[in-house]
Amino acid sequence: MDSIPTPLAEEETTASSNLVTMLWSLSVSSFAIGGMIASFFGGWLGDRIGRVKAMLVANILSLAGALLMGFSKLGPSHILIISGRSLSGLYCGLISGLVPMYIGEIAPTTLRGALGTLHQLAIVTGILISQIVGLNFILGNHERWHILLGLSGVPAIIQSLLLLFCPESPRYLYIKLDEEVRAKKSLKRLRGDADITKDITEMRKEKEEASSEQVVSIIQLFTNSSYRQPILVSLMLHLAQQFSGINGIFYYSTSIFQTAGISQPVYATIGVGAINTIFTAVSVFLVEKAGRRSLFLIGMSGMFVCAIFMSLGLVLLNKLAWMSYVSMVAIFLFVSFFEIGPGPIPWFMVAEFFSQGPRTAALAIAAFSNWACNFIIALCFQYIAKFCGPYVFFLFAGVILAFTLFTFFKVPETKGKSFEEIAAEFQKKRGLAQKPKAAVEMEFLGATETV
């Protein structure tokens, strides 16, 4: 038989390759589609049935998605995987709003930032564990890959069991349900022997403010001058997190290392996960000392430099073999700087900008923007990387620089500031003279007294 490829055979091979790329990108990005949809309903569900019950309900979606992916080997694999990841995305869209909300409402004021960062630490720890069990000799092989995907339901089972021992949010009980006795019982379980008088006083003040403040819709966030600046800053923080290129590294790090000439790219990817976890833990201790804005700026500046060196390493790889190590070190440092600030900070900083009335809508639109950008990157990164080649991270470097400048000029520091001070900072960023009426109106832009 003639072994020379015919034009028709080459065309079929190209079409098949394009189909695989499309299905792979859709499998990755379908997770973000579910997250986008569900992000609007996390706050609503938490207000309707409570924070703890809402998380229990969300876990049903995680289990359903895990079952679809776990049994994907028995049916049309790509359909079951995409469907399973979509359901898992719905779960994560709900939980990404509910968990920070619950943590923020049960945490002592002096630990609110640190405990908020623990949410990100749990996420990156899960990523690292999944990378390890996904090694070829464990579960990442032809025989057991479906078990690996099905294991995503295990954390949901563990969380559901542990939630049975968790008290309901005292703020939800006191402010939303007006049940002061239950709120005090919940606080005593959370604080132990510590005096809860200050917490009750703080919640009473927040309840009084909430009663005089109407629930704010998403449209009002953009049309009301009191909320417009904070919501735009919130959106930019989340856009900066996603468009920095970090998910391109997380999703496709193995192929990036392979391009860089690393002989065992999967182990380098696990190294990224380990660095990711270590520096998120470091951020837990830094966030209450250095401040939110400062850490965000340090992280973004470091990522900008690393993105330049990443692309330089890939561009010069064919001329200088040692450039593969430059790219690898740059990737490790890129992830480190991300977890110091841009990774954890946007999620809980948004809640500090808004009070009880606009908070639910603000968190919903911020989470939606985060998931939408996640989806765009997941779907398009492979195509962008093919088009730009080794210059792809020069593109991200430009984006990071733009967001860094925005943060420097527009984002206020919230550490150690009262509601009035945060409001004054926003007014200063807007270039407006402070007036008594504006100060009173902007007073409601803080969620709680920040530290």
Helices and strands as residue ranges (DSSP letters): H 7-38, H 42-49, H 51-70, G 72-74, H 77-106, G 109-111, H 112-133, H 145-150, G 151-153, H 154-163, H 170-171, I 172-176, H 180-191, H 197-211, H 218-223, H 225-243, H 246-259, H 265-290, H 292-315, H 323-340, H 345-353, H 356-388, G 389-391, H 392-410, H 419-430, H 436-442, G 443-445
